[in-house]
Amino acid sequence: GQQVMQIPQYQHVQEGEDFTTYCNSSTTLSNIQWYKQRPGGHPVFLIQLVKSGEVKKQKRLTFQFGEAKKNSSLHITATQTTDVGTYFCAGPTSGTYKYIFGTGTRLKVLA
Amino acid sequence: DAGVIQSPRHEVTEMGQEVTLRCKPISGHDYLFWYRQTMMRGLELLIYFNNNVPIDDSGMPEDRFSAKMPNASFSTLKIQPSEPRDSAVYFCASSGQENTEAFFGQGTRLTVV
């Protein structure tokens, strides 16, 4: 079945450093979504990418969808302590509305 | 809108007991999802509904798990009998349209002892 992997699994950074998480799907995706889950919280939607090669920005966050629509990345510039949490990508199984979540990247920011 | 509402927030039960988790989706949302989150398996989709009809329940782990959506504003996930390996956080989420963002509830932390 479809698999969505993310690397790294964990990342510790000093506040002010940049952070990137990578998402790779075993199948081509029609779109990809990114969520953030704070410790003890629930996943919160960040963004959706649809087009091949699409790049979207939200303040310090930059999201990219690969040309082949099988991978994606999230880059955070100058991390802050408020960025702490686990970042998930999610993509739909082909022809369905069944979103498979990636394995997640847990980010810790050291002040 | 208050968002997706789940109850209870925490549930501790003994092995063999029946457990019922409840979810109220956002009003007007046509899609409802039940997810389970554990350290070992991450976020797994158990089942999802469209207009109260179960569309895909291939993620339901065993016959001990069942889910219903009797109307547009209420869904339940039942485990009978419960086992310690069912311990996890169960999330309900809803979405307004196909391929749009999902809004998650606060989750129910289930512990089976």
Boltz contact constraints between the chains, C-beta under 6 A:
constraints:
  - contact:
      token1: [A, 31]
      token2: [B, 99]
      max_distance: 6.0
  - contact:
      token1: [A, 42]
      token2: [B, 104]
      max_distance: 6.0
  - contact:
      token1: [A, 42]
      token2: [B, 106]
      max_distance: 6.0
  - contact:
      token1: [A, 42]
      token2: [B, 107]
      max_distance: 6.0
  - contact:
      token1: [A, 43]
      token2: [B, 104]
      max_distance: 6.0
  - contact:
      token1: [A, 45]
      token2: [B, 101]
      max_distance: 6.0
  - contact:
      token1: [A, 97]
      token2: [B, 98]
      max_distance: 6.0
  - contact:
      token1: [A, 98]
      token2: [B, 56]
      max_distance: 6.0
  - contact:
      token1: [A, 101]
      token2: [B, 43]
      max_distance: 6.0
  - contact:
      token1: [A, 103]
      token2: [B, 42]
      max_distance: 6.0
